[in-house]
Amino acid sequence: MKLIRIDKKRKFLISKLHSVHTDKGTFPEEEISQNYGQTIQSNKGIKAHILYPTLEDIIKKLDRKTQILFPKELAMLPFLMDLRIGSTVVECGTGSGSASIFFSNMIGPTGKLLSFERRFSFINIAKQNLKKFSQFNNYHLINADIKEKFPIQDEIADAVFIDVPEPFAMVEAVYKVLKPGKSVVFLVPTTTQIIELLETLKTKKFVATRILEILHREWNPNPKALRPTDRMIAHTAFLVQTFKII
Ligand SMILES: C[S@@+](CC[C@H](N)C(=O)[O-])C[C@H]1O[C@@H](n2cnc3c(N)ncnc32)[C@H](O)[C@@H]1O
């Protein structure tokens, strides 16, 4: 897989060799076939570079039918969920699979991702995305509408991640599936949802609850005029981390 990068806004992910047509001209197949690190030219004389795509590039370019997670939130999850090679992660809902791709790549060949989604059509999209972009065959996508319980063994999860519109409705199921002492992270877009989640968490034994908002500001890498870019992604969602005790 190659990333053809003209500039910040024009990046093309290539998995099979073919010409690339852009508003800056066409990069013919012979140019695209050059090695990583090479500089190539379009028929209009515009330059591009051939780079290895990062997981950030891949996730931003995913085929999607749902809102996906932004890399800035994903990047914090290994810390909040204590993700390790070999971890068993339970996720609800799978959506387009951006978080699933991230988890699958983080937990390695001995890890296990059990990802639940109630819409079958989304499972198919996520499966295609995982097939293309996960290095490991360590994921199981399960079509189920989760209510009070995940349809798997209790206390199997080293970590749980919840990204659904009604996170408070998942608290009971999360408590059952999580190993004691381990953490769950809820991705929650609004403060009103957080209030309802906090009230529901009180009905179970969860402790050390934290609410995080991840701010990410890019700067122009111009040594003669070093300053932040004009625009930034402002609010996306909150991360709520909490731990199960018994
Ligand atoms: C915002 S999307 C998740 C996006 C996903 N995290 C990603 O990175 O692509 C929320 C998903 O949760 C699913 N969902 C909502 N409630 C659910 C439930 N009770 N059980 C299973 N899936 C559910 C929805 O169908 C939807 O696909």
The ligand as an SDF file (V2000), in Angstrom:
LIG
                    3D

 27 29  0  0  0  0  0  0  0  0999 V2000
  -21.0680    5.8890   15.9170 C   0  0  0  0  0  0  0  0  0  0  0  0
  -21.2510    4.2550   15.3920 S   0  0  0  0  0  0  0  0  0  0  0  0
  -19.7560    3.4770   15.8970 C   0  0  0  0  0  0  0  0  0  0  0  0
  -18.5830    3.8770   15.0550 C   0  0  0  0  0  0  0  0  0  0  0  0
  -17.3790    3.0100   15.2970 C   0  0  0  0  0  0  0  0  0  0  0  0
  -16.8920    3.1700   16.6590 N   0  0  0  0  0  0  0  0  0  0  0  0
  -16.2840    3.2860   14.3090 C   0  0  0  0  0  0  0  0  0  0  0  0
  -15.1770    3.6210   14.7550 O   0  0  0  0  0  0  0  0  0  0  0  0
  -16.4990    3.1760   13.0880 O   0  0  0  0  0  0  0  0  0  0  0  0
  -22.4030    3.5740   16.5410 C   0  0  0  0  0  0  0  0  0  0  0  0
  -22.7900    2.1510   16.1600 C   0  0  0  0  0  0  0  0  0  0  0  0
  -23.3920    1.5300   17.2870 O   0  0  0  0  0  0  0  0  0  0  0  0
  -24.3770    0.6280   16.8200 C   0  0  0  0  0  0  0  0  0  0  0  0
  -25.2450    0.3320   17.9670 N   0  0  0  0  0  0  0  0  0  0  0  0
  -26.0370    1.2050   18.6420 C   0  0  0  0  0  0  0  0  0  0  0  0
  -26.6780    0.5890   19.6770 N   0  0  0  0  0  0  0  0  0  0  0  0
  -26.2720   -0.7140   19.6440 C   0  0  0  0  0  0  0  0  0  0  0  0
  -26.5840   -1.8630   20.4330 C   0  0  0  0  0  0  0  0  0  0  0  0
  -27.4510   -1.7850   21.4460 N   0  0  0  0  0  0  0  0  0  0  0  0
  -25.9920   -3.0500   20.1220 N   0  0  0  0  0  0  0  0  0  0  0  0
  -25.1360   -3.1340   19.0740 C   0  0  0  0  0  0  0  0  0  0  0  0
  -24.8120   -2.0820   18.2760 N   0  0  0  0  0  0  0  0  0  0  0  0
  -25.3670   -0.8870   18.5540 C   0  0  0  0  0  0  0  0  0  0  0  0
  -25.0260    1.4100   15.6830 C   0  0  0  0  0  0  0  0  0  0  0  0
  -25.7330    0.5720   14.8030 O   0  0  0  0  0  0  0  0  0  0  0  0
  -23.8140    2.0990   15.0450 C   0  0  0  0  0  0  0  0  0  0  0  0
  -23.3000    1.3420   13.9800 O   0  0  0  0  0  0  0  0  0  0  0  0
  1  2  1  0
  2  3  1  0
  2 10  1  0
  3  4  1  0
  4  5  1  0
  5  6  1  0
  5  7  1  0
  7  8  2  0
  7  9  1  0
 10 11  1  0
 11 12  1  0
 11 26  1  0
 12 13  1  0
 13 14  1  0
 13 24  1  0
 14 15  1  0
 14 23  1  0
 15 16  2  0
 16 17  1  0
 17 18  1  0
 17 23  2  0
 18 19  1  0
 18 20  2  0
 20 21  1  0
 21 22  2  0
 22 23  1  0
 24 25  1  0
 24 26  1  0
 26 27  1  0
M  CHG  2   2   1   9  -1
M  END
$$$$
